[in-house]
Amino acid sequence: MNLEEYFMRTGYKGSLEKQDLETLTDIFQHHIRAVPFENLSIHCGEKITLELEHVYNKIVRRKRGGWCMENNQLLGWVLKCLGYDASFLGAYVFNPHQNAYASLMTHLLIKVVIDGKTYIVDGGFGVSYQMWQPMELVSGKDQPQAPGVFRFTEKNAIWYLEKMRRKQYIPNQNFSNSDLLEKKECRKVYMFSLEPRTVEDFRFQCTYLQTSPDSLFTKKSICTLQTTDGFRALIGWTLTETTYNYKENMDLVEFVTLKDEEVEKTLKEKFSITLDRKLVPINIKGFYTI
């Protein structure tokens, strides 16, 4: 495991000496545009484990992606190696279909302190809720980014993240009522406290999420990747490509349904992923929006 190999994977060629916000942002953006958020291991007979060396080999050497516990663990390791004051937090993800936050802490994210200011760095959420820049931990402040306007609010030492999106233009009207489309313009994302966490706090969740029939991740095969102007996502057989700010205050959302024989080729061409085992796509309706 070495940083040079990791940066070859993400394509980052900038400074490794500065521990400032600009450098952090650059490293972060290279990560989210090179490393997909994906759970494909579950749907091709592989087990997801949280040992850092395994995560490193999977993402860096096998050029795969991962979910939050993999992406953010690896990114946190990189930042600590570079000298950043970085630590892990745990979040409870909002389920729009139940209109409630999960009762299980399933989301791992990174807290970074620079010059006395605290930032949240999250490289493991995917689709349109993936932040593109570290977010300053300030309550009630709108923080506009390319994906939309993010905002933290704090109440009784609990922090809440929400996102306001633009209007959506969907050329293929067959998908205008897709259950994958988020209908609300303001969406709750997750809540968290500032209690420090370790990877050990996520062992049970890692097993549960890839085995329980109630888990979102067993109901859908997901692969998403941020681009320079939006993101793309393959959920089951549905490929979505979103372009942010395609027109003023409007995002372009393009859908296409793939055939079985097109899935493997699409993963390679759109996400630079080649799987060792056969993927069995799945997309049970509900539970997930882009």
N, C-alpha and C positions, 0 to 999 in steps of 0.2 A: 504494500500500500504506500503510494507516494503521491505528493501533490502534483508533480510534473505530469504524471500519467492522467490524473483527474482533469487537469486543465487542457490536456490534449483532447480529452473526451468532450469537454464543453466548448473548446475553441477560444478560451480566454487567453489573451496575450498581454494583458496590462500589468500594472505594478503589483508586486507582492510585498512591498515594503510599507505601504501606507495602510493604516487602520482607520480610514476615514469613511464618511457616508458615500462619497462618490465611488470609491473603490468597491465598497460593499455592494452598491447598486449594480455596478458593472459585472461583478462576479455572479451575483444573483440572477441577473437577466440572461447571462450566458447559460446558467444552469437550466432555467425553465424553458429555454428555447432549444436545448439539446437533449434534455432528459424528460421523457414523457411521464405523465401521471398515468399509471396503468395497473390493472389487476389481472393481467392475462395469465399469470401463473396458475391462478385458481382454476381456470378454464382449459388448461392444457396439462393437468395432472401433476403440477409442481407444488411443493410446499413453500410458503413464504416464511422465512425465519428472520430474526432481528439481529443476529450476530453481525457486527460491523464488517468483519472481513468478508462474510458472505454477501452482504449488501454491496460492498465495494466491488467484488468480483462480478456480481450481476450487472451493476450499472456501468462501471468503468470498463471492465474487460469484455463482458459479453454484450455491451452496448444496449442494455435493456433499460426500462424505466422502473418505476415502483410507486407504491402509495406513500402517504405522508410519513409513516414510520421508517420507511427506507430513504426517501428523498431528503427529508429534513434531518434525519440522523447523519447521513453522509455530508450534507451541506454544513451541518453544525460542526462535524469533525474537521472539515476544511477550514472553517472560520477560526476554530480554536487553535489549529495548527499555525495559522497566520498571525495569531496574537490578539484576536478580537475577544472581548468580554462577552462570550456567548453561553447561553444556557437553554434548557428545554422547559416548555410549559405544556399543559394538557388542556384540550378544549372539548366541549360538548357540541356536536354539530346539530344545526336546526333542520328538522324534517318538515318541509312545507306541506306534505300530504297529511301529516298529523297535527300540523300547526303547533309544534312543541319541540323543545330541545331534547336531544337523546339523553337517556338516563345513564348511559355508559360513556366514560371519557375515552373517545376513540381517536382523537386528532392530536398529533404531536406537532408543535410549532417551536420556533426559535425566538428567544429574546436576546437582543444585542444592545449593549450600552456603549455609546460613543460620546465622549466629552460631556458626561453627565446626563445625556438624553437617552431615553429608552426607545427602542424600535422593535417592532414585530416583523420577523422575516419568515415567510411561509412559502416554501417552494413545493408544497405537496397538496394542493387542493384541486387544481385543474379547471377546465372549461372557463366560463366567463367570471367565475369567482376567484380566479387566480390573480393575486396582486402582482403588479409588475415592478413595484418599488417597495423597499422597506417602508413600513408605516410608523410614523411617530406615535407613541402611546400617549395621546392627548384626548380627553373626553370632549365630544361635541364638535370637533373640528372636521369640516369637510376636507377630504384629501383626494382631489381629482387625479386620476391616472387614465391611461389609454383605455382600459376595460370599462371605466365608468367612475363614479364618485364613491369612494369608501369612507366609512366613518366609524370611529369607536365611541361608545358611550359607556360610562362607568356608574354603577349603582351598588352601594354596600360592598365595595371591594371586588365586585364581579364586573368583568369587562365584556362588552357585546360588540360584535362586528356586523355591520350591515353594508349593503351595496345598492346604489341607485344606478339603473341601467338606462340606456337610450331606447328610443323606439326601434322596432325591428322591421326590416324589409325582407320578405320571404318570396322570392320569384316563383318557386314551385308551390302553388297554392294547395296542392295535395297534402302538404305538411303544415298548413297554417294553423291547424288545431292539434298538432303533434303533442303528445304528453311530455315530450322532451323539452318543449318550449316553456320557459318561465313566463307566466302571465302577469305577475305583479312587477311594477317598475321599481319598487323598493323591496329588497329581500334580506331577511335576517340570514346570517351565515353561520356563526358559532358564538359561544360564550366561553370565557375562561377566567381563571384567577392567576395571580402572580406567584402562586406556590411553585417552587422549583420541582421539576420532575426528572426522572431518569428513564432510560429505555426499559428498565425492569418494570416500571409502572404500566407498561403496555403489553406484557407477555400474554395475559389472558385475552385481551382485546384482539391481538394478532391472530390467535387461534380461533376465537369466536367469529370474527369477521369473515374468515375463509371457510368456515364449516357450517355455521348456523343457516338454516333455511330462511330465517328472518332477516338475515344480513343483506343489505343492498348489494354487496359485492358478490354474493352467490347468485343473485337474481339478474345481474347484468355483467357482460364482459365490456370493459371500458379501457380505452386508450386515448389520451388527449395530449396535445402538445401546443405550446404557445409559439406563435410566429412573430415576425417583425410588425405585422399590422393586425393581428387577431389571434385566432386559435383554430385548430382542427380537432375533431373528435370522432372516434369510431366506437359506437355503442351498439353492441350486437352486430347487425348488418347495416346499420344506418350511419353513413358518413356525413358529418356536418363540417362545413368550412365557414367561419365567421370572420368578416372584415369589419373592424371597428371604425366608426365615423366615416362610413362609405359615402354618406351625404351628411349634411349638417344635422347633428343630433339624431343620426340614424345609423344602425349597424346592418350590414348585409349578412343574411343567414341563408346559406345554400345547403340543401339536403339532397342526398341520393341514396337509394337502396342498393346494396351490393348483392351479387350472387355469391354462393358459397365459394366458388372457385376464384373470386376476385378479392376475397378477404386477405389472404396471405400476401398477394402482390401489393395491395393497398397499404398494408402494414409496413412493407419494405420501402415503398416509394414515398409515402406520406409521413411515416414516423421513423424510418431507418431502423426498423425492428425486424429481426429474423428469429423466429422461434425454433427451439430445439425439438419441440413436440407439437403434435397436431392440436390446433385451437378448436374448441367447440363453442361457437358464438352463442350468446343468450341475451335476450332483452325482454324481460317480463315488464309489462307496463307499470308506470308509476314509479315513485320513490326517487326520481333523479331528474333534474332539469339543467338545461344549459343556459 
